[in-house]
Amino acid sequence: MRTSQFIDRLLQPLERKLDYHAICQCSDETSGNFYDFIPLPQNRLALSMGNLPQTAGSITISGMQAITRGLAVCERNPASLACELNFTHHLLGPTGFCTQWFYAAIDPERNELKYVNAGHNSPFLIQRKGRLLRRLDPTGAALGLSQRSSYRHGLATVESGDILVAPSDAIADALSETEILVLVRGNLNACAAELARILIEQSGAPRCHEDRSVAVVRVICIARQVVLRTSVEEVAPAAA
């Protein structure tokens, strides 16, 4: 799925507490970049994005998205979800085949964001109206490298106005952490689609055979008072 329009139609505007959009600029038909917005029970939303080797092809990307969607609806623990996907990649993928993957589940009713980062470059959670920036650093290896890989999930509190920015490697290489923060601070009232467009444009002209993707999620409102907390939980694969 290349745009968020389909997901937007699934949710009534008055029920939405999140504004989200993503852009993927592909250099050719063999792009390995992918993203997906997944509606979850209890008015939650998940973002799944990553980078497969360009030789993987669109069928493999579609399979990755289908498996992730099926697991995400049933699994509330992102670390367990990563373990399941890692086992599938290792079992079915060719030797050396791996996926850099980031997954975040946002719950505006509980004002929390759970995430797992499997070897992906670090997305940013920009909080408190642009004053704080939190890096969502890797919590495990890229999917498929080893059947025995274990994963942690992180937990962050989100407030109204917080913004999640998840750039691909090419965007992160073109824009520094400081530059991304400055751009977001200068456009705090922009919708997710506009902010994603600004980040893509400010990253400059893409080089040959370079794919660029960025996903943005803005928290419009939360349901109850924020309780500041952070935690990390690790999940290891079951014994063979």
LINGI-V788842 format. One line per field, one symbol per residue. ss: DSSP state (@ for helix, = for strand, . for the rest). phi: phi as a letter, one per 20 degrees, with the letter a starting at -180 (. if undefined). A space follows every 10 residues. Layout:
ss->???
phi->???
This chain:
ss->....@@@@@@ ..@@@..=== =====..... ..======== ...======= ==.@@@@@@@ @@@@@@@@@@ @@@@...@@@ @@@@@@@@@@ @@......== =======... .========. ..=====... .=====...= ..=....... =======... ..=====.@@ @@@@..@@@@ @@@@@..... .@@@@@@@@@ @@........ .========. .......... =====.....
phi->.ecefffgff dfgfefdcdb abccddfafe gdfbbbddfd glmecddcba begfffnfff fffgffffff fffedeefff ffffffffff fdefgnfbce bcccdddffd lbcdbcceme fffcdedlln eccdeefgdr fgfnfbfefd cdddcceccg nfcecdefgf fffecfgfff ffffgfcfef ffffffffff fffnffegmd eccbdccdef bcebffdfab bccdcdffff
